[in-house]
Amino acid sequence: MRTEDVLAAIATGLWRWDNASGIVSLDAEAARLLGLPAESQQLTEAAVRSRFHPVDWNEIDGVVNLAVAEGTLAEARLRIMDGHGRVIRTVRSRSKPLIDGNDYQLVGTLQEVAEQLPGTAAHTPITGDWRRSREAFLLDAGRALAEARSTAEVLRVAASLSMPGFSPDGLAVFGVAGDRLTVIGHHGHSQGDEGPFSSMALDTDYPAAEVARTGRAIYLPTPDEYLRRYPTTWPLAQRFGRRSWAFVPLVVAGRTMGAWMAAFKHPVAFTPDERSVLTTVARMLAQALARAGVAESERELSLGLQRTMMPVLGPGIPGIQVAARYVPTGGGLQVGGDWYDMIRLPGGTSRTGGHGAGRIALVIGDVQGHDVRAAGLMGQLRIALRAYASEGHRPDAVLSRASRFLYGITDGDDGENGGPRFATCLYLEVDLETGTVDIARAGHPDPAVRMNDGTVLLRPTAGGLPLGIVPDTDYPTTRLTLDPGETLMICTDGLLETGGHDLDSGWERVKELLESHDGQDLEQLADTLVEAVHGPGSHHTRGPLADRREDDIAVLLLSRRPAGALPEAPRRTLMTIAQAEPERIAEAREQLRQLLHDWSDGEQLDSAVLMVSEMVTNVLVHTDGDALLVAEVACAEKARRLRVEVSDSSDELPHKRHPGEMASSGRGLVLMEMLADAWGVDPRGDGKSIWFELNETPSGNGCCG
């Protein structure tokens, strides 16, 4: 008797589905079960599909794809419909894919099954409730795995997954390193249990190794099946007391990167539905691990770049404290164009000719952009600045050469907004013995100084264009003095503008932090400044934006710390107003207001600002030289005293005039005589100095009580 006759006798038909041609071959019994004439025939896929219930066809499509991927049987129950859309019977399909390259043929059987009794639940491959719970589980699992940012987080999420109806109690993730199988992580095992599996050759007779080699899943529903197929490694698995195991490949972009083991204390049959869930979870797990691996590699690259490009400020230099922080922006590799540096300058003598602690240079800058190109340019520019500084050039010459260098290497390189890349930079040469600081600035925020009594001043400095815009640029030099105990702060604009601030509101935020700090521990102060921008406290300071990571941040702090107690020092500011910069008169007025921020008499403060404006304007109008302003607050016998001097290089002394009612000038000395407690004009060998003094009213809260 023929096989076909035997199968027909038990109402079982044969069919063959050629995926390449789309032709389905049916024997007579299979055709009858599909509601067609009982004769062997070949039909198109569309013709056969029309005989199945649409919902069941969608299910069988997924089951077949899973079977093709795993090389296993495809099993399903299908409702057969007539030409009028009525269900005439239910059949059970069992088929095996025969794979030939990218094509396959599906060969199997169709068998009629009894109709379900009224009131009983349908036992289809995917019942409604189970299907809904499966979809909800996969959505939750996909969301949780997509949010994991590290390998450890991915493994924690995988361990917490509760699969509908058959949750495993033991999990392990295996990776491939060369020709070895390694354990990336596990759950449900004791510490050290992974030892025998941690470095296993890929040709070992072990399910995970076979899955990693072949890319095909292995399901072991019983211990007997495990022992039969893998007798060599069965003793390793036997001691855990599990009843069923699934080993599923972790595949990303067509490459098998490892295997995932799910082990069960209870027996699991691994139906097509259960295999489908496991395969889907494995696919999501592989993608999450790949993303986490890329993110961790990027973080490691970022940290490596930062360690390479950011200098180590130690070993310590006697007499000073230095602290610095670099915080990259949050996107991509977390590298950018901000940098800082501290350079020991050649020679053991100061520029004033004395012998002592010598000189150092402090550099801070910001190359346009937040990408790898910006980081690369920053590294090149930092090396160039170090070379020019080590040659002994003055600050203005160092920046001029650096600008020419950057212009040369970026000519033709389009930046983020078009045109060549540029960089802002602040270069300071510090004489550690005298505290003299010579500053050259290229489009960068000004430095700030915190004085011993907590007063904080933003020190305006002359400046030039950012580096790299034009090949030849001049950078004027500004000099200030850093007294013992005072702290100098230089930073990039990210510290000021992050969080939606502009430079003004950002400076007010930083100023409050500097004033509230005791100025002793610079490392703590550096942490406080960064925390105010990126930490929880940043959301309570001025600025409209919640995102605190839109720009890189670099900050550098330096304080003079001589041995012994700090000497009593007056509060002092100094600045030069050049003939070509009359707009800096407004900066001089603001400097005086900041210096007298706690002066008790507001009318005296207004008088001092008015007199300073008159004195500086007089120098710029009636002489050919620059004005040097020195303002100092010191304790007198019973109260504080303000002394302001404005010096110039002209020998011509001012004269007291009696201007008429309509006169536009000539009132400077008259105002000083009316408003100052004392004033005078002192001739000097190289010019003259005009000065005035104001004594704070006794009710003030100054240092003298």
Solvent accessible surface area in square Angstrom, and as a share of the most:
residue,aa,sasa,rsa
1,M,195,0.87
2,R,155,0.57
3,T,91,0.53
4,E,72,0.32
5,D,60,0.31
6,V,69,0.40
7,L,31,0.15
8,A,46,0.36
9,A,85,0.66
10,I,97,0.49
11,A,34,0.27
12,T,9,0.05
13,G,0,0.00
14,L,58,0.29
15,W,13,0.05
16,R,106,0.39
17,W,20,0.07
18,D,35,0.18
19,N,58,0.30
20,A,69,0.53
21,S,69,0.45
22,G,17,0.16
23,I,59,0.30
24,V,3,0.02
25,S,34,0.22
26,L,7,0.03
27,D,25,0.13
28,A,40,0.31
29,E,20,0.09
30,A,0,0.00
31,A,0,0.00
32,R,85,0.31
33,L,0,0.00
34,L,0,0.00
35,G,35,0.34
36,L,37,0.18
37,P,88,0.55
38,A,69,0.53
39,E,101,0.45
40,S,85,0.55
41,Q,42,0.19
42,Q,130,0.58
43,L,39,0.19
44,T,75,0.44
45,E,58,0.26
46,A,75,0.59
47,A,41,0.31
48,V,2,0.01
49,R,117,0.43
50,S,77,0.49
51,R,38,0.14
52,F,5,0.02
53,H,40,0.18
54,P,85,0.54
55,V,68,0.39
56,D,12,0.06
57,W,18,0.06
58,N,95,0.49
59,E,28,0.13
60,I,10,0.05
61,D,62,0.32
62,G,42,0.41
63,V,10,0.06
64,V,3,0.01
65,N,83,0.42
66,L,14,0.07
67,A,0,0.00
68,V,32,0.18
69,A,62,0.48
70,E,11,0.05
71,G,25,0.24
72,T,33,0.19
73,L,67,0.33
74,A,0,0.00
75,E,48,0.22
76,A,6,0.04
77,R,84,0.31
78,L,2,0.01
79,R,80,0.29
80,I,0,0.00
81,M,29,0.13
82,D,29,0.15
83,G,70,0.67
84,H,151,0.68
85,G,40,0.38
86,R,152,0.55
87,V,76,0.44
88,I,67,0.34
89,R,40,0.15
90,T,25,0.14
91,V,0,0.00
92,R,91,0.33
93,S,1,0.01
94,R,95,0.35
95,S,3,0.02
96,K,85,0.36
97,P,6,0.04
98,L,91,0.45
99,I,71,0.36
100,D,113,0.59
101,G,65,0.63
102,N,154,0.79
103,D,65,0.33
104,Y,27,0.10
105,Q,60,0.27
106,L,1,0.01
107,V,46,0.26
108,G,7,0.07
109,T,42,0.24
110,L,0,0.00
111,Q,66,0.30
112,E,69,0.31
113,V,28,0.16
114,A,93,0.72
115,E,114,0.51
116,Q,104,0.46
117,L,124,0.62
118,P,132,0.83
119,G,90,0.86
120,T,67,0.39
121,A,96,0.74
122,A,44,0.34
123,H,143,0.64
124,T,47,0.27
125,P,26,0.16
126,I,21,0.11
127,T,46,0.27
128,G,41,0.39
129,D,105,0.55
130,W,64,0.22
131,R,86,0.31
132,R,152,0.55
133,S,48,0.31
134,R,35,0.13
135,E,70,0.31
136,A,53,0.41
137,F,21,0.09
138,L,31,0.15
139,L,121,0.60
140,D,80,0.41
141,A,1,0.01
142,G,19,0.19
143,R,134,0.49
144,A,36,0.28
145,L,2,0.01
146,A,49,0.38
147,E,112,0.50
148,A,7,0.05
149,R,141,0.51
150,S,23,0.15
151,T,31,0.18
152,A,54,0.42
153,E,59,0.26
154,V,0,0.00
155,L,36,0.18
156,R,151,0.55
157,V,28,0.16
158,A,4,0.03
159,A,28,0.22
160,S,84,0.54
161,L,27,0.13
162,S,82,0.53
163,M,5,0.02
164,P,23,0.14
165,G,78,0.75
166,F,7,0.03
167,S,43,0.28
168,P,21,0.13
169,D,51,0.26
170,G,0,0.00
171,L,12,0.06
172,A,7,0.06
173,V,4,0.02
174,F,5,0.02
175,G,5,0.05
176,V,56,0.32
177,A,58,0.45
178,G,72,0.70
179,D,101,0.52
180,R,95,0.35
181,L,0,0.00
182,T,41,0.24
183,V,29,0.17
184,I,69,0.35
185,G,11,0.10
186,H,62,0.27
187,H,86,0.39
188,G,40,0.38
189,H,42,0.19
190,S,72,0.47
191,Q,168,0.75
192,G,46,0.45
193,D,28,0.14
194,E,43,0.19
195,G,40,0.39
196,P,64,0.40
197,F,17,0.07
198,S,47,0.30
199,S,65,0.42
200,M,16,0.07
201,A,29,0.23
202,L,32,0.16
203,D,118,0.61
204,T,36,0.21
205,D,58,0.30
206,Y,6,0.02
207,P,0,0.00
208,A,0,0.00
209,A,0,0.00
210,E,46,0.21
211,V,0,0.00
212,A,13,0.10
213,R,113,0.41
214,T,78,0.45
215,G,22,0.21
216,R,92,0.34
217,A,10,0.08
218,I,8,0.04
219,Y,25,0.09
220,L,0,0.00
221,P,44,0.28
222,T,60,0.35
223,P,36,0.22
224,D,111,0.57
225,E,40,0.18
226,Y,1,0.00
227,L,85,0.42
228,R,165,0.60
229,R,89,0.32
230,Y,4,0.01
231,P,75,0.47
232,T,100,0.58
233,T,6,0.03
234,W,30,0.10
235,P,81,0.51
236,L,52,0.26
237,A,8,0.06
238,Q,103,0.46
239,R,135,0.49
240,F,39,0.16
241,G,45,0.44
242,R,16,0.06
243,R,109,0.40
244,S,0,0.00
245,W,5,0.02
246,A,0,0.00
247,F,1,0.00
248,V,2,0.01
249,P,20,0.13
250,L,1,0.00
251,V,54,0.31
252,V,36,0.21
253,A,108,0.84
254,G,74,0.71
255,R,157,0.57
256,T,36,0.21
257,M,33,0.15
258,G,0,0.00
259,A,0,0.00
260,W,1,0.00
261,M,16,0.07
262,A,0,0.00
263,A,0,0.00
264,F,0,0.00
265,K,111,0.47
266,H,76,0.34
267,P,85,0.54
268,V,8,0.05
269,A,77,0.60
270,F,7,0.03
271,T,55,0.32
272,P,16,0.10
273,D,16,0.08
274,E,31,0.14
275,R,22,0.08
276,S,33,0.21
277,V,0,0.00
278,L,0,0.00
279,T,20,0.12
280,T,34,0.20
281,V,0,0.00
282,A,1,0.01
283,R,120,0.44
284,M,36,0.16
285,L,1,0.00
286,A,0,0.00
287,Q,81,0.36
288,A,1,0.01
289,L,8,0.04
290,A,29,0.22
291,R,109,0.40
292,A,1,0.01
293,G,30,0.29
294,V,88,0.51
295,A,24,0.19
296,E,60,0.27
297,S,72,0.47
298,E,63,0.28
299,R,94,0.34
300,E,102,0.46
301,L,91,0.45
302,S,3,0.02
303,L,87,0.43
304,G,23,0.22
305,L,37,0.18
306,Q,32,0.14
307,R,151,0.55
308,T,104,0.61
309,M,27,0.12
310,M,20,0.09
311,P,18,0.11
312,V,132,0.76
313,L,34,0.17
314,G,42,0.40
315,P,114,0.71
316,G,70,0.67
317,I,13,0.07
318,P,112,0.71
319,G,36,0.35
320,I,18,0.09
321,Q,74,0.33
322,V,30,0.17
323,A,1,0.01
324,A,12,0.09
325,R,58,0.21
326,Y,31,0.12
327,V,23,0.13
328,P,12,0.08
329,T,12,0.07
330,G,31,0.30
331,G,44,0.43
332,G,68,0.65
333,L,36,0.18
334,Q,59,0.26
335,V,7,0.04
336,G,1,0.01
337,G,0,0.00
338,D,1,0.00
339,W,1,0.00
340,Y,18,0.07
341,D,1,0.01
342,M,21,0.09
343,I,3,0.02
344,R,142,0.52
345,L,15,0.08
346,P,59,0.37
347,G,60,0.58
348,G,51,0.49
349,T,51,0.30
350,S,7,0.05
351,R,94,0.34
352,T,92,0.53
353,G,54,0.52
354,G,28,0.27
355,H,148,0.66
356,G,47,0.45
357,A,58,0.45
358,G,4,0.04
359,R,25,0.09
360,I,1,0.00
361,A,0,0.00
362,L,2,0.01
363,V,1,0.00
364,I,0,0.00
365,G,0,0.00
366,D,25,0.13
367,V,0,0.00
368,Q,24,0.10
369,G,8,0.07
370,H,76,0.34
371,D,54,0.28
372,V,82,0.47
373,R,98,0.36
374,A,0,0.00
375,A,1,0.01
376,G,31,0.30
377,L,0,0.00
378,M,5,0.02
379,G,11,0.11
380,Q,79,0.35
381,L,0,0.00
382,R,32,0.12
383,I,116,0.59
384,A,10,0.07
385,L,2,0.01
386,R,83,0.30
387,A,48,0.37
388,Y,43,0.16
389,A,0,0.00
390,S,60,0.39
391,E,115,0.52
392,G,33,0.31
393,H,45,0.20
394,R,93,0.34
395,P,0,0.00
396,D,54,0.28
397,A,24,0.19
398,V,0,0.00
399,L,0,0.00
400,S,19,0.13
401,R,85,0.31
402,A,0,0.00
403,S,0,0.00
404,R,114,0.42
405,F,61,0.26
406,L,0,0.00
407,Y,64,0.24
408,G,53,0.51
409,I,57,0.29
410,T,0,0.00
411,D,96,0.50
412,G,71,0.68
413,D,32,0.17
414,D,101,0.52
415,G,11,0.11
416,E,98,0.44
417,N,136,0.70
418,G,48,0.46
419,G,31,0.30
420,P,59,0.37
421,R,14,0.05
422,F,70,0.29
423,A,0,0.00
424,T,24,0.14
425,C,0,0.00
426,L,1,0.00
427,Y,0,0.00
428,L,0,0.00
429,E,6,0.03
430,V,0,0.00
431,D,8,0.04
432,L,14,0.07
433,E,78,0.35
434,T,52,0.30
435,G,0,0.00
436,T,21,0.12
437,V,0,0.00
438,D,6,0.03
439,I,0,0.00
440,A,0,0.00
441,R,47,0.17
442,A,0,0.00
443,G,33,0.31
444,H,4,0.02
445,P,28,0.18
446,D,35,0.18
447,P,0,0.00
448,A,1,0.00
449,V,2,0.01
450,R,20,0.07
451,M,4,0.02
452,N,62,0.32
453,D,86,0.45
454,G,9,0.09
455,T,1,0.01
456,V,1,0.01
457,L,0,0.00
458,L,51,0.25
459,R,11,0.04
460,P,21,0.13
461,T,6,0.03
462,A,13,0.10
463,G,31,0.30
464,G,22,0.21
465,L,87,0.44
466,P,25,0.16
467,L,0,0.00
468,G,0,0.00
469,I,75,0.38
470,V,56,0.32
471,P,53,0.33
472,D,100,0.52
473,T,19,0.11
474,D,125,0.65
475,Y,4,0.01
476,P,61,0.38
477,T,55,0.32
478,T,15,0.09
479,R,118,0.43
480,L,4,0.02
481,T,59,0.35
482,L,0,0.00
483,D,18,0.09
484,P,28,0.17
485,G,5,0.05
486,E,9,0.04
487,T,2,0.01
488,L,1,0.01
489,M,5,0.02
490,I,1,0.01
491,C,5,0.03
492,T,0,0.00
493,D,39,0.20
494,G,0,0.00
495,L,0,0.00
496,L,12,0.06
497,E,62,0.28
498,T,1,0.00
499,G,0,0.00
500,G,28,0.27
501,H,11,0.05
502,D,83,0.43
503,L,86,0.43
504,D,111,0.57
505,S,30,0.20
506,G,0,0.00
507,W,21,0.07
508,E,76,0.34
509,R,6,0.02
510,V,2,0.01
511,K,31,0.13
512,E,86,0.38
513,L,37,0.19
514,L,2,0.01
515,E,62,0.28
516,S,93,0.60
517,H,20,0.09
518,D,89,0.46
519,G,3,0.03
520,Q,101,0.45
521,D,70,0.36
522,L,4,0.02
523,E,85,0.38
524,Q,100,0.45
525,L,0,0.00
526,A,0,0.00
527,D,73,0.38
528,T,47,0.27
529,L,1,0.00
530,V,24,0.14
531,E,90,0.40
532,A,11,0.08
533,V,1,0.01
534,H,42,0.19
535,G,10,0.09
536,P,102,0.64
537,G,35,0.33
538,S,0,0.00
539,H,102,0.46
540,H,160,0.72
541,T,48,0.28
542,R,130,0.48
543,G,31,0.30
544,P,111,0.70
545,L,91,0.45
546,A,69,0.54
547,D,90,0.47
548,R,16,0.06
549,R,89,0.33
550,E,70,0.31
551,D,25,0.13
552,D,0,0.00
553,I,0,0.00
554,A,0,0.00
555,V,0,0.00
556,L,1,0.01
557,L,0,0.00
558,L,1,0.00
559,S,0,0.00
560,R,27,0.10
561,R,43,0.16
562,P,50,0.31
563,A,107,0.83
564,G,67,0.65
565,A,98,0.76
566,L,71,0.35
567,P,75,0.47
568,E,177,0.79
569,A,41,0.32
570,P,38,0.24
571,R,21,0.07
572,R,75,0.27
573,T,2,0.01
574,L,49,0.24
575,M,4,0.02
576,T,55,0.32
577,I,0,0.00
578,A,26,0.20
579,Q,63,0.28
580,A,92,0.71
581,E,42,0.19
582,P,74,0.47
583,E,116,0.52
584,R,15,0.05
585,I,22,0.11
586,A,51,0.40
587,E,65,0.29
588,A,0,0.00
589,R,85,0.31
590,E,86,0.38
591,Q,2,0.01
592,L,1,0.01
593,R,96,0.35
594,Q,22,0.10
595,L,0,0.00
596,L,2,0.01
597,H,92,0.41
598,D,41,0.21
599,W,19,0.07
600,S,52,0.33
601,D,37,0.19
602,G,45,0.43
603,E,140,0.63
604,Q,31,0.14
605,L,28,0.14
606,D,76,0.39
607,S,19,0.12
608,A,0,0.00
609,V,11,0.06
610,L,79,0.39
611,M,0,0.00
612,V,1,0.00
613,S,20,0.13
614,E,61,0.27
615,M,6,0.03
616,V,0,0.00
617,T,54,0.31
618,N,56,0.29
619,V,3,0.02
620,L,22,0.11
621,V,98,0.57
622,H,97,0.43
623,T,18,0.10
624,D,145,0.75
625,G,17,0.16
626,D,67,0.35
627,A,1,0.00
628,L,65,0.32
629,L,2,0.01
630,V,38,0.22
631,A,0,0.00
632,E,46,0.21
633,V,6,0.04
634,A,38,0.29
635,C,66,0.40
636,A,34,0.26
637,E,170,0.76
638,K,165,0.70
639,A,17,0.13
640,R,9,0.03
641,R,95,0.35
642,L,0,0.00
643,R,69,0.25
644,V,0,0.00
645,E,36,0.16
646,V,0,0.00
647,S,16,0.11
648,D,14,0.07
649,S,75,0.49
650,S,27,0.17
651,D,108,0.56
652,E,119,0.53
653,L,73,0.37
654,P,35,0.22
655,H,135,0.60
656,K,92,0.39
657,R,125,0.46
658,H,165,0.73
659,P,41,0.26
660,G,46,0.44
661,E,163,0.73
662,M,177,0.79
663,A,37,0.29
664,S,116,0.75
665,S,64,0.41
666,G,22,0.21
667,R,89,0.33
668,G,21,0.20
669,L,20,0.10
670,V,39,0.23
671,L,37,0.18
672,M,2,0.01
673,E,90,0.41
674,M,139,0.62
675,L,57,0.28
676,A,15,0.12
677,D,83,0.43
678,A,38,0.30
679,W,76,0.27
680,G,13,0.12
681,V,40,0.23
682,D,58,0.30
683,P,96,0.60
684,R,112,0.41
685,G,89,0.86
686,D,115,0.60
687,G,2,0.02
688,K,11,0.05
689,S,1,0.00
690,I,15,0.07
691,W,40,0.14
692,F,0,0.00
693,E,26,0.12
694,L,3,0.02
695,N,62,0.32
696,E,6,0.03
697,T,48,0.28
698,P,117,0.73
699,S,101,0.65
700,G,13,0.13
701,N,116,0.59
702,G,19,0.18
703,C,91,0.54
704,C,43,0.25
705,G,80,0.77
